[in-house]
């Protein structure tokens, strides 16, 4: 039985007054190097543009830098947002990072959601589904064959042989951010691991996870790979202090998330491929953002090492096979607190949590 894969996710936010972009980058990258030394399995970098919520316009560039500063940790994109990137360039850069890192790249892709980011890229929200569905198969095929081509309509690509050549298969290293029904279906079709950012308790998300597993098993004749969960985490020996700090910082992060994605807005209504987000927006408006923030905070990992171990075990008991990516710095949390939390988790939680993985889950008779 393989061990539970546990990595970290870099957020690149500047949600604390007086923190410059340069200072933020230095600290985020130092946390990644620390995670390598502490024995975490992977480090993931987001792609976001323009706002304090998150500033990482090229996560493959970040991972190329980290390839030279780390020795063993896997390097993941969470995710490359395909409508903002030409498929040929994504494939080229992915092959380059994989080559210079000695095969450590995990390639996660997504379609994006923020209108505030789409507008400067001149991409209408209603095009993102079709753009993603066209680009993702092109890229994943190119990573296997070293050749990329496509018939369009968004990315008409003449056949091109890529260099550097693929050094090995990306099967088992494909990830797809998925929450909407269409994204879940595409993740299964692409034979990619489903990546989910936890916004509510895992039991509430099980219908989506089970649907992915059904589609994957039906498409490929084998059990789906582990569900990849990304979740905020704050660990401190003082359980009450941990709760207090966690709720402060994660609430600030949640409110920035709602503002960045306009999650309570009306603009998702009637938008093809965004029905789930329209329903979520209506839900947020009905219960109020304060309750939504508290629910989000309660679904994350926080507290003493003992409490967090119990929370991970509870996820395992409901979900079965999964991977875990921890966001250690969020909501303007001081970096010394984030580092201390990461170190305590590595010392007291990581060794025990690794034994919690279960085998593949079959859902079809």
N, C-alpha and C positions, 0 to 999 in steps of 0.2 A: 504494500500500500504506500503510495506517495504521500509526502507530508503536505500539510496545508500551506499553500503559497501565500506569503504575506509581504506586501510591498508598501511603498508610500507614494502619495500623489502630491506634487508640487502645485500650489495654486497661483503664485505670482500676483498676489493682491497687495494693494497699497491702501488699506482701510484704516490706517492709523495716522493722525496728523503729524507732519514733520518728517515722514519717512520718504526719502527720495527714491526714484526708480533704481538708481545705481545701488543704493544701500539694500533695497529689497532684493535685487538680483544676487548681490553678494551673499546675503543670508540664505536665500532659497537654494543656491548652488552649494553652499557649505553644508546645509542640511542633507542634500543628496549625497555628498561625500561622506558625511557622518553615517548615513544609513548603510552605505557600503561597508564601512568599518564595523558597524554593529551587527551585521549579518542578515539584514533584510534581503528579500529575494529580488525585488525590483524597485525601480524608481520611475514614476510616470510624470509626464509634463502635459499640461493642457495647451490648447490653442485659443487665445482670446485677444481682442484688439480694442484699443481706443480709450478704455475706461479704468478707473481705480479698481473696479470689481476684479479684474484680472488682466495682466499685461504680459502676454507671451505670444507674439505674432508668428513665431516659427519654432515649434517644439522640436523638430528634427535638428535644427541648428543647435538648440540647447543640448540635446542628447549627444551630438557630435562632440561638443565641448566636454560633457561629462564622461564620454568614452575615454578621453585622455586623462581624466582625474580619478577614475575608479578602476578597479581591477577585475571584479567578478560579478557585480550586480547587473541584472538585466535592465534594459533601457526601453521604456514604453511610451507611446503617444496616446494621450487620453483626452482628446483624440485629434488627428488631422481632420479638419473640417473640409470635406471634399468640394462643396460648391465654391469655396474661396481659393482653391488650388487647382492648377492644371494637372491632370492625371499623369502625364509624362514626367513632370517635374517631381511629383510625389514618389513615383516609382524609382526615378534616378536617385533621389536623395535617400530613400529608404535603403536601396542597395548599397549606397556609399557608406551610410552609418553602420549598416550590418557588416560591411567589409572591414572598416577601420576599428570596429569594436570587437572583432573576432566572433561574430554571430550572436550578439547579445540583444538585437533589436526585437521588440514586440510591437507590431504595427496595429494600433487601434484607429478606427475611422468613424466619423459621424457626419450628420448632415447639417448640424447647427440649428439654432432656434431664435437667436436674438435679432429683432428687426433693427436695433441700433448698430449691429455689426453688418447686417446684410446691405443696408442702404449705401454706405460708403463703397462697398464692393459692387454695387449696382446689380445685386441679385434679388429679385422679388422672392418673398417667402414662398409663394405658390410654386416656384420652380425647384425648390430645394430637394423635394422627394425624387423627381425625375432626374435631376442632375446627379444625386447620390447613386441612384440605381444604375445609371449609365457608367459612372466613373469607377465605382468600387470593383465590379468584376474585371474591368480592364486592368486595374492596378494589381489585384491579387494574382491574375493570370500572368502578368508581366514579371512578377517576383518569382514565379516558378520557371518561366521559359526564357527570361531575358529579352523578350520581344513584346512590344506594345503596339496595339492597333485598335481602331474603333471606327464605327460607321456613323457616329453622331446620333442625334442632331446637335447636342451641345458640345461634344468633344470629337469632331471628325479628325481622326488621327491616322495619318499614313503610317504604314508599317515601319518601325524603327527598332534597331538592335541596340540594347542598352549596355552601357559600361559604367561601373564595373559589373561583371557577370554575377549572377546569383551564386553564392557560396554554398547554399543549402536550401532546403525547402522551408517555406513559411507555414506549412501545415502545423497546427498546434501553437502558432505564434500570431494568428489572425484574431483580431478583436473588433467588435462592432458595438458602438453605443446604441442601445435599443430600449424604447419604452412604448412607442406607438405600435399598433398592430402591424403596420407596413414595415417598420424597422425590425421588429421581431422576426417577421417572415424573411426579410432580406438577410439578417444575421444567420438564420438557419440555412438558407440557400447557399450562402457564401462559405459555409462550413467554418464559421468564425465563432469564437467564444462571445457570448452575450455579456456586454458590460453595462452595469446599471448603477446609477448614482442614487443612494438610498435616501429617499425623501419621506418615507413613512415606514412603519414596522414591517418587517419581512413577511409575516403572515398575510398582510394586506396585498403584498405584491406577488403572492404565489400563483394566482391565475395567469399572470403574464409569464412567469418563469416556466410554469407547466406547459403553456402554449408553445414556447420556444423549444422545449424538450420534445414535445410531440412532433412539431414540424421538422426538427433536426433528425429525429429517429426515422420518421417516415421518408425523408429525402435521402438519407445516407445509409440507412440500415444498421445503425449502431447507436449506442447511447450518446447523448449530447455531452460535450466537455463541461467542466465546472463553470457555473455562473460566476462572473467576476464582479464583486461588489466593491464600490468605492464609498467610503463613509468617513465623516469627521471623527477624530479621536483625541481625547485629552485624558492623560493618566497622571495621577498624583497619589502619594501615599495617604494623604488626608482626604478621605472620601467626600466629606462635605465641602471642603475647599475646591476639590476637583469639580463637583457639581456646580458650585457657584461660578467658577471661572468658565466652565464649559458653556453654561447657559448664556452667560454674558457675551462670549465671543461668537458662539454659533448663532445666536439671535441676530447679532450685527451682520454676520455673513448671510443669513437667510434673507434679511431685509435688502441687502445689496443684491442678492440673487433675484429677488422679486422685482426690484427696480430695473436691473439690467435686462432681464428677459420680459419685462412688463407682464408678469405672470398673472396679475389680476385684471389685465386689460381686456377690452372687447374685441381687439383686432383679430383674434384667432377664430372668431365666430364665422362659420361659413367658408373657412379656408381649407381647401382640399389638403388632406394629409395631416391636418392639425386638430382633428376632432377631439383627441385626448386632451390637448392643451386648452381647448375651449371649455371642456368639462372641468378641468382643474381650476381654470380661472373663475368659473362660476362657483365652484366649491369654495375657493378662497374668499370670494366676495360674500358668500353666505355665512361663513363661520367667523370671518374677520382675520386679519393678518396676525394679530397677537396670538390667537389660539393656534393658527397654522404654524407660527414660529415655534411655539412650545412643543407642538406635535413633532416637528422636524427635529428639534433638539433631543427630544426623548428617544427618537429612533436611532441616534448616533451612539458611539461607544464613549463612555466617560466613567470616571470614578477611580477607585483604588484598583490595583492589579487584580484583586480577587473578584471585584464586581465585573470588571471587563472580561475576565475569563468566563464568568457566568453568562455574560451577554453573548460572547462568541459561541459558547456551547448551545445556547438557546437558538441561535441562528442555524447552527449545524443540525439541531434536532428537527427543525422545520424544513430547511432547504435541502439538506443532504450535501452533495458535492458542490464545493464553491471555492473561490479564491477571494483574497481580501486585500484591498488597497486602502491605506489609512492616510487621511489628510491631517498632518500634524500641526499645521499652521493656518489659521483662518480667522476672519473677523477682526484683524488688527491685533491678534495675540502677540505679545512681546516674544522675540525670537529666543530669548534665554528660557522662557517657559516652554516653548515648543521643543527645544532641544532636550530639556530635562524630561519632558513627557516621553519623547522618543527613546531616550536612554533607559528610563524606568520600564517602559513597555518591553524593550529588547531584553532587559535583564530578568524581569519577573513574569512576563506574559508570553513572550515569543517562544521559549523552549517548550512550554506546556501546550500552548495553542496549536503548535505544529502537529501534534498528535491527534487533532480533532477531525481531520479530513476523513470523509467516507468515500466509498467507491462510486463509480458512475451510476446514475439513476436511470432505470428504464421506466417508461411511462406507458408504452403500448403493449398490449397483450400479445 
